[in-house]
Amino acid sequence: MYREKNKMKEKKILNGKDLSKSIIDALKLEVKSLKRLPSLRIILVGNDTASQIYTGKKVQIANEIGIEAKIINFPDSVSFIELKSEILKMNLDRNISGIIVQLPLPKHLNAIEICNLISPKKDIDGLCFENVGKLALGCEGYFHKPCTPSGIMTLLDSYKINLEGKKCLILNRSNIVGKPLFQMLLAKNAFVKIAHRKVLDPEISSSDAIFSAVGVPNFIKPEMIKSGCVLIDIGISRDKDEKICGDIDPRCAEIASFMTPVPGGIGPMTIASLMKNLVNCVKYFD
Ligand SMILES: Nc1nc(=O)c2c([nH]1)NC[C@@H]1CN(c3ccc(C(=O)N[C@@H](CCC(=O)O)C(=O)O)cc3)C=[N+]21
């Protein structure tokens, strides 16, 4: 009986770690048959520890696949003009397939303007006007889409979780997570809502699915949610013992039908999507 119960619990925890591994393994093989090897450049401004860890991870996984990747580091004081000239140079360089600007940027730099300098074909975060517009308009054909929402959709698909007609609540309105996730869920015929700090009643308890990226450890508690709901945890923070934790209290697993863990959920799926976009640069645009 106990084992049965444990097995059921395991099945409802969506394993982003294993799925990302299998995506990365498939990419390793695919890269060998490409006419040229993709290569990645990451623009990193300042010396934020978290950003250094994330970009280091991206380089490590790219290398595992057989993709060359470099971090280009700039001091906090770098100007818009300096970044612009570096990005325009990279756009013209035939040996560079994908470019990302690690976010957040220091306050004096406008992230929207800077990301829009990247050529749409090399913009593997899907943040330039052309790629954002294509997602919003529901364009057909391949174009780059933001990696965190793409990773979420891939994980849902792999567990055959269908959200058509379901009330989906997004707790995040950023350009890199909340807004593109809204578009992708809408394209799947979900009933999508976005809440933020000015919303008095975010309707958590009546939602069929919750996508949370607020960055408050264990923000969503078991007593706040509907039985059988789907919980997607996009938050990463550290609790008072410095342990990595997400927005969703792990005890919610008792009440949810499906839930993503932190770590091992959406984080690794984000990197897998980034690598897929990078390979697609060569596949579709070379
Ligand atoms: N232009 C840009 N593109 C991004 O994609 C981007 C960004 N800026 N800025 C920061 C966020 C954050 N992000 C993560 C990626 C992977 C994990 C990840 O792999 N997490 C692991 C381990 C966490 C850990 O050990 O620290 C996990 O959740 O299992 C987390 C976070 C990408 N971001």
The ligand as a MOL file (V3000), in Angstrom:
LIG
                    3D

  0  0  0     0  0            999 V3000
M  V30 BEGIN CTAB
M  V30 COUNTS 33 36 0 0 0
M  V30 BEGIN ATOM
M  V30 1 N 18.4450 35.9700 -21.5550 0
M  V30 2 C 18.1520 35.1010 -20.5870 0
M  V30 3 N 17.7090 33.8700 -20.9170 0
M  V30 4 C 17.4160 32.9480 -19.9350 0
M  V30 5 O 17.0050 31.8190 -20.2510 0
M  V30 6 C 17.5940 33.3230 -18.5610 0
M  V30 7 C 18.0580 34.6160 -18.2950 0
M  V30 8 N 18.3130 35.4820 -19.3190 0
M  V30 9 N 18.2340 35.0320 -17.0200 0
M  V30 10 C 18.0090 34.1650 -15.8880 0
M  V30 11 C 17.0250 33.0710 -16.1920 0
M  V30 12 C 17.0990 31.8840 -15.2660 0
M  V30 13 N 17.3580 30.7370 -16.1090 0
M  V30 14 C 17.5570 29.4390 -15.6410 0
M  V30 15 C 18.0050 28.4130 -16.4280 0
M  V30 16 C 18.2480 27.1510 -15.9180 0
M  V30 17 C 18.0710 26.8630 -14.5860 0
M  V30 18 C 18.3790 25.5110 -14.0580 0
M  V30 19 O 18.9250 24.6780 -14.7420 0
M  V30 20 N 18.0460 25.2140 -12.8090 0
M  V30 21 C 18.2900 23.9040 -12.2100 0
M  V30 22 C 19.2820 23.9440 -11.0800 0
M  V30 23 C 19.2160 25.1250 -10.1800 0
M  V30 24 C 20.5310 25.3070 -9.4410 0
M  V30 25 O 21.1570 24.2850 -9.0730 0
M  V30 26 O 20.9300 26.4680 -9.2260 0
M  V30 27 C 16.9860 23.2790 -11.7440 0
M  V30 28 O 16.0000 24.0080 -11.5610 0
M  V30 29 O 16.9600 22.0550 -11.5600 0
M  V30 30 C 17.6030 27.8780 -13.7830 0
M  V30 31 C 17.3330 29.1330 -14.3080 0
M  V30 32 C 17.4950 31.1550 -17.3940 0
M  V30 33 N 17.3210 32.4780 -17.4970 0 CHG=1
M  V30 END ATOM
M  V30 BEGIN BOND
M  V30 1 1 1 2
M  V30 2 2 2 3
M  V30 3 1 2 8
M  V30 4 1 3 4
M  V30 5 2 4 5
M  V30 6 1 4 6
M  V30 7 2 6 7
M  V30 8 1 6 33
M  V30 9 1 7 8
M  V30 10 1 7 9
M  V30 11 1 9 10
M  V30 12 1 10 11
M  V30 13 1 11 12
M  V30 14 1 11 33
M  V30 15 1 12 13
M  V30 16 1 13 14
M  V30 17 1 13 32
M  V30 18 1 14 15
M  V30 19 2 14 31
M  V30 20 2 15 16
M  V30 21 1 16 17
M  V30 22 1 17 18
M  V30 23 2 17 30
M  V30 24 2 18 19
M  V30 25 1 18 20
M  V30 26 1 20 21
M  V30 27 1 21 22
M  V30 28 1 21 27
M  V30 29 1 22 23
M  V30 30 1 23 24
M  V30 31 2 24 25
M  V30 32 1 24 26
M  V30 33 2 27 28
M  V30 34 1 27 29
M  V30 35 1 30 31
M  V30 36 2 32 33
M  V30 END BOND
M  V30 END CTAB
M  END
